[in-house]
């Protein structure tokens, strides 16, 4: 992908040229904004300039965090475009379990909180709205944590077979035991089937005398 440059083997960056192509902003203005806002990062080589033969800056190369911070200085449409770019660039693997799916969702929520907080800190704009949004995000993240803890009390047949070294289990017995104990199963993510049933540890204990 053009306009990408590696500052070091572990950091992939976005150029100010590409930022402008994605947002429609004037590059001269964007480069000036980068110099004014991120002068310490430029001096510290977190943001790397690209120079022409005369020594003039052609581009600045921003890591993911700094490019999102730059987008947050303008409006939500810029923030959405830059965030989508990095989401597609990073191409994260699909979660392999229900807890992993919840954790990934919580991580995305945390990134949104950081972007909102950064906009409030640097620009001091729409402070009341930003604080309210951050508060709602924290509540949502806390709810996800509760769901994550709850999911650890459940186990799918596939996972239990791995824990018990291949032992086979009858889903009908688990289903009936779950109904008798009035402890409903939950749906969890599965990479092959989309979702599968997970049964509470008390159901496993009653049906097979085993736990997690």
Secondary structure, 3 states (H helix, E strand, C coil): CCCEEEEECCEEEEEHHHHHHHHCCCHHHHHHHHHHHCHHHHHCCCCEEEECCCCCEEEEEEEHHHHHHHHHCCCHHHHHHHHHHHHHHHCCCCCCCHHHHHHHHHHHHHHHHHHHHHHHHHHCCCHHHHHHHHHHHHHHHHHHHHHHHHHCCEEEHHHHHHHCCCCCCCHHHHHHHHHHCCCCCEEEEECCCEEEEEEEHHHHHHHHCCCC
